[in-house]
Amino acid sequence: MELEIRDIHKSFGENEVLHGISFKVQSGQALGLLGRNGAGKTTAIRILMDVFHANSGQILIDGKPFRAERHKIGYLPEERGLYPKRTVTDQMVFLARLRGMKKADALKSAAKWLERLGISEYAGRKLETLSKGNQQKVQLAATLIADPEIVILDEPFSGLDPVNSQVLKDVVNELIDAGKAVIFSSHQMNYVEEFCDSIAIIHRGQIVLSGRLSEIKREYGQNRLMLSASNYQAAQLESKLRTEFSDILSVSGKTKTALILNRADNVSTSDIMRRIADSDIEIYKFGSYEPSLGDIFVDKAGDEE
């Protein structure tokens, strides 16, 4: 199954908030839908779920028009929406019934997910008596109770400690292995890198970068190196490189521990290595530069609003 959002425009009054966005996600894969606050991610998700209607554009599934009511969608919103004074199982079954499940099937599925997430002991407790992390796990269980084919997770790790984060990571991987199409939105880039085959970055209502994450990283790292020295601080090393090595490289940025270098045309990595080794620079780290998703995100969406 391939779910495609194609050239979606959306306006609220005179204000157009989505300017023709397009992205795809397939079964058995996760797409990282990224953007700063207010970029348009939530609007795009609500259009997909038929909460909002687009002004123009299409949503397709396997090339045919997508109708949200004909497909099982599990949505974990950033702003949680369960009922604090209802018991955990009661409200999970209530939500499952709204999605068309029979009561017996809903009870069975609720028990399965509560056990999988390690919170079976709270099945008869009111939600408001649970910790924030366990409330988050209940919300996830409610998202998955009806066995959705499309799973949308918006900041799912919010409020989870490292142990519960690992449980959620395992569940997300299980969803992908089970052939679900997962849309994963988070500001925690390490989780996006861990799960997502592809990304789409929305900035000011436009897709500014999309594609397979491995290919994007490779393109961003092409002809770039990283260097740090044990006898020079970063600022001193940068000054030295700009002064003495400008014919073979340029300094294009820095990470927490190293400078990022661009090779000059027709200069090999070996040439640069030899020149540096012949200098007084004591190399601590030298090699190819692979940008983090955080580096890429800042480059594409980090300008001032």
C-alpha positions as CSV (number, residue, x, y, z in Angstrom):
1,M,0.0,0.0,0.0
2,E,1.2,3.5,-0.9
3,L,-0.4,6.6,0.7
4,E,0.3,9.7,-1.3
5,I,-0.4,13.3,-0.4
6,R,-0.2,15.3,-3.7
7,D,-0.1,19.0,-4.1
8,I,-2.3,19.9,-1.1
9,H,-3.2,23.5,-0.6
10,K,-5.1,24.7,2.5
11,S,-6.2,28.2,3.5
12,F,-8.0,29.6,6.5
13,G,-9.7,32.7,5.2
14,E,-7.1,34.8,3.5
15,N,-4.2,32.9,5.0
16,E,-2.8,30.0,3.0
17,V,-1.0,27.7,5.4
18,L,-0.1,24.8,3.0
19,H,1.3,25.7,-0.3
20,G,1.1,22.6,-2.4
21,I,2.7,20.0,-0.2
22,S,3.4,16.4,-1.4
23,F,4.8,13.3,0.3
24,K,4.4,9.5,0.3
25,V,4.5,6.7,2.8
26,Q,4.3,3.0,2.1
27,S,3.3,-0.1,4.1
28,G,6.1,-1.4,6.2
29,Q,7.9,1.9,6.3
30,A,7.9,5.0,8.5
31,L,8.0,8.6,7.2
32,G,9.4,11.3,9.4
33,L,7.1,14.4,9.0
34,L,9.2,17.2,10.4
35,G,8.8,20.9,10.9
36,R,9.0,23.7,13.4
37,N,6.0,24.7,15.4
38,G,3.4,26.3,13.1
39,A,5.0,24.9,9.9
40,G,1.8,23.1,8.9
41,K,2.4,19.5,10.1
42,T,-0.8,19.3,12.2
43,T,-2.9,20.8,9.4
44,A,-1.6,18.2,6.9
45,I,-2.4,15.4,9.4
46,R,-5.9,16.7,9.9
47,I,-6.5,16.9,6.2
48,L,-5.4,13.3,5.9
49,M,-7.8,12.3,8.6
50,D,-10.6,14.3,7.0
51,V,-10.9,16.7,9.9
52,F,-10.1,19.6,7.5
53,H,-10.8,19.7,3.8
54,A,-8.1,20.8,1.4
55,N,-8.7,23.7,-0.9
56,S,-7.0,21.7,-3.7
57,G,-4.8,18.7,-4.2
58,Q,-5.4,15.0,-3.8
59,I,-4.8,12.2,-1.3
60,L,-4.4,8.8,-3.0
61,I,-4.0,5.2,-1.8
62,D,-2.4,3.0,-4.4
63,G,-3.2,5.6,-7.0
64,K,-6.9,5.8,-6.2
65,P,-8.8,8.5,-4.2
66,F,-8.3,8.0,-0.4
67,R,-11.4,8.1,1.8
68,A,-10.4,8.2,5.5
69,E,-13.7,6.6,6.6
70,R,-12.9,3.5,4.6
71,H,-9.5,2.9,6.3
72,K,-8.4,2.2,9.8
73,I,-6.3,5.1,11.1
74,G,-4.7,5.2,14.5
75,Y,-3.8,8.8,15.5
76,L,-1.7,9.7,18.6
77,P,-2.1,13.5,18.9
78,E,0.5,15.7,20.5
79,E,-2.2,17.1,22.7
80,R,-3.6,14.1,24.6
81,G,-7.4,13.7,24.7
82,L,-8.5,10.8,26.9
83,Y,-11.0,11.1,29.8
84,P,-9.3,11.5,33.1
85,K,-12.2,10.3,35.3
86,R,-13.0,7.1,33.3
87,T,-11.2,3.9,33.9
88,V,-8.5,2.8,31.4
89,T,-10.3,-0.2,30.0
90,D,-13.7,1.5,29.9
91,Q,-12.5,4.4,27.7
92,M,-10.4,2.2,25.5
93,V,-13.4,0.0,24.8
94,F,-15.6,3.1,24.2
95,L,-13.1,4.4,21.6
96,A,-12.8,1.0,19.9
97,R,-16.6,0.8,19.6
98,L,-16.6,4.2,17.9
99,R,-14.3,2.6,15.3
100,G,-16.6,-0.2,14.7
101,M,-15.3,-3.0,16.9
102,K,-17.6,-5.4,18.8
103,K,-17.4,-5.1,22.5
104,A,-15.9,-8.6,23.0
105,D,-13.2,-7.9,20.4
106,A,-12.5,-4.5,22.0
107,L,-12.0,-6.0,25.4
108,K,-9.7,-8.6,24.1
109,S,-7.6,-6.0,22.2
110,A,-7.5,-3.7,25.1
111,A,-6.2,-6.4,27.4
112,K,-3.5,-7.3,24.8
113,W,-2.2,-3.8,24.4
114,L,-2.2,-3.1,28.1
115,E,-0.2,-6.2,28.7
116,R,2.2,-5.4,25.8
117,L,2.8,-2.0,27.3
118,G,3.2,-3.2,30.8
119,I,0.2,-1.5,32.3
120,S,-2.3,-4.3,32.8
121,E,-2.4,-3.5,36.5
122,Y,-4.0,-0.2,35.8
123,A,-6.9,-1.5,33.7
124,G,-9.6,-0.7,36.3
125,R,-8.0,2.5,37.5
126,K,-9.2,6.0,36.5
127,L,-6.8,7.6,34.1
128,E,-6.1,10.6,36.4
129,T,-4.6,8.4,39.0
130,L,-1.8,7.3,36.6
131,S,1.6,8.9,36.1
132,K,2.1,11.0,33.0
133,G,4.2,8.3,31.4
134,N,1.6,5.6,32.0
135,Q,-1.2,7.9,30.7
136,Q,0.9,8.3,27.6
137,K,1.1,4.5,27.3
138,V,-2.7,4.2,27.7
139,Q,-3.1,6.8,24.9
140,L,-0.8,4.7,22.7
141,A,-2.8,1.6,23.5
142,A,-6.0,3.4,22.5
143,T,-4.4,4.5,19.3
144,L,-3.6,0.9,18.3
145,I,-6.6,-1.0,19.8
146,A,-8.5,-1.2,16.4
147,D,-5.4,-2.6,14.5
148,P,-5.0,0.4,12.2
149,E,-3.3,0.1,8.8
150,I,-2.1,3.7,9.0
151,V,-0.5,4.9,12.2
152,I,0.2,8.6,12.9
153,L,2.3,9.3,15.9
154,D,2.8,13.0,16.9
155,E,5.5,13.4,19.6
156,P,4.9,9.9,21.0
157,F,7.9,10.0,23.3
158,S,6.8,13.0,25.2
159,G,6.8,12.4,29.0
160,L,8.4,8.9,28.8
161,D,11.4,7.9,30.8
162,P,14.2,5.9,29.2
163,V,12.7,2.5,30.2
164,N,9.3,3.4,28.8
165,S,10.9,5.0,25.7
166,Q,12.5,1.6,24.9
167,V,9.1,-0.1,25.2
168,L,7.6,2.4,22.7
169,K,10.6,2.0,20.4
170,D,10.0,-1.8,20.3
171,V,6.3,-1.2,19.6
172,V,7.0,1.1,16.7
173,N,9.4,-1.4,15.2
174,E,6.8,-4.1,15.6
175,L,4.3,-1.9,13.7
176,I,6.7,-1.4,10.9
177,D,7.5,-5.1,10.7
178,A,3.8,-5.8,10.7
179,G,3.4,-3.8,7.5
180,K,1.8,-0.7,8.9
181,A,2.3,2.7,7.2
182,V,3.7,4.9,10.0
183,I,3.8,8.7,9.9
184,F,6.1,9.8,12.7
185,S,6.3,13.4,13.8
186,S,8.8,14.5,16.5
187,H,11.3,17.2,17.4
188,Q,13.5,14.4,18.8
189,M,15.6,13.7,15.7
190,N,17.4,10.7,17.2
191,Y,14.1,8.8,17.2
192,V,13.3,9.9,13.6
193,E,16.7,8.7,12.5
194,E,16.1,5.3,14.2
195,F,12.7,4.5,12.7
196,C,12.3,6.4,9.4
197,D,13.2,5.3,6.0
198,S,12.1,8.6,4.5
199,I,11.5,12.2,5.7
200,A,9.6,15.2,4.6
201,I,10.5,18.6,6.1
202,I,7.7,21.2,6.1
203,H,8.8,24.8,6.4
204,R,6.3,27.7,6.2
205,G,3.7,25.5,4.6
206,Q,6.0,24.0,1.9
207,I,8.0,20.8,1.6
208,V,11.6,22.0,1.5
209,L,13.2,18.6,1.5
210,S,11.9,15.0,1.1
211,G,13.2,11.6,0.1
212,R,15.0,8.6,1.5
213,L,17.0,9.6,4.6
214,S,20.1,7.6,3.6
215,E,20.3,9.3,0.2
216,I,19.8,12.7,1.7
217,K,22.6,12.1,4.2
218,R,24.9,10.9,1.5
219,E,24.2,13.9,-0.7
220,Y,24.7,16.3,2.3
221,G,28.0,14.6,3.2
222,Q,29.4,14.5,-0.4
223,N,32.9,16.0,-0.7
224,R,32.8,17.0,3.0
225,L,35.2,16.0,5.8
226,M,35.5,16.5,9.5
227,L,38.6,17.3,11.4
228,S,39.5,17.9,15.0
229,A,42.9,18.3,16.7
230,S,44.2,17.6,20.1
231,N,46.5,20.6,20.2
232,Y,44.2,23.3,18.8
233,Q,40.8,24.5,20.0
234,A,38.2,24.7,17.3
235,A,38.4,28.4,16.8
236,Q,42.2,28.3,16.6
237,L,42.1,25.4,14.2
238,E,39.6,27.1,12.0
239,S,41.8,30.2,11.8
240,K,44.8,28.1,10.9
241,L,43.0,26.2,8.2
242,R,41.6,29.4,6.6
243,T,45.1,30.9,6.6
244,E,47.3,28.0,5.6
245,F,45.0,25.5,3.8
246,S,42.6,27.7,1.8
247,D,44.0,26.3,-1.5
248,I,42.8,22.8,-0.8
249,L,39.8,23.2,1.5
250,S,37.2,25.5,3.1
251,V,35.7,25.5,6.5
252,S,31.9,25.2,6.1
253,G,30.7,24.6,9.7
254,K,31.3,22.7,12.9
255,T,29.8,20.1,15.1
256,K,30.2,19.9,18.8
257,T,33.6,18.2,18.4
258,A,35.0,18.9,15.0
259,L,35.2,21.3,12.0
260,I,33.3,20.5,8.8
261,L,35.5,20.9,5.7
262,N,34.7,21.1,2.0
263,R,37.3,19.8,-0.4
264,A,38.4,22.1,-3.2
265,D,37.9,20.9,-6.7
266,N,40.4,18.3,-8.0
267,V,41.8,17.8,-4.5
268,S,41.5,14.3,-3.0
269,T,41.0,13.4,0.7
270,S,44.5,11.8,0.6
271,D,46.0,15.1,-0.5
272,I,44.4,16.9,2.4
273,M,45.4,14.2,4.8
274,R,49.1,14.5,3.7
275,R,49.1,18.3,4.0
276,I,47.6,18.2,7.5
277,A,49.9,15.4,8.6
278,D,53.0,17.5,7.4
279,S,51.9,20.4,9.6
280,D,52.0,20.8,13.3
281,I,48.3,19.8,13.7
282,E,48.0,16.8,15.9
283,I,45.0,15.0,14.3
284,Y,42.4,13.8,16.8
285,K,39.7,12.9,14.3
286,F,39.7,13.0,10.5
287,G,37.3,11.4,8.1
288,S,34.2,11.6,6.0
289,Y,31.4,13.8,7.3
290,E,27.9,12.3,7.7
291,P,25.5,14.9,8.8
292,S,23.0,14.2,11.5
293,L,19.3,14.7,10.8
294,G,19.5,17.6,13.3
295,D,22.1,19.3,11.1
296,I,20.0,18.8,8.0
297,F,16.8,20.1,9.7
298,V,18.6,23.3,10.9
299,D,20.0,23.9,7.5
300,K,16.5,23.6,5.8
301,A,14.2,25.0,8.5
302,G,16.4,26.9,10.9
303,D,16.1,30.4,9.4
304,E,14.4,33.1,11.6
305,E,10.7,33.2,11.3
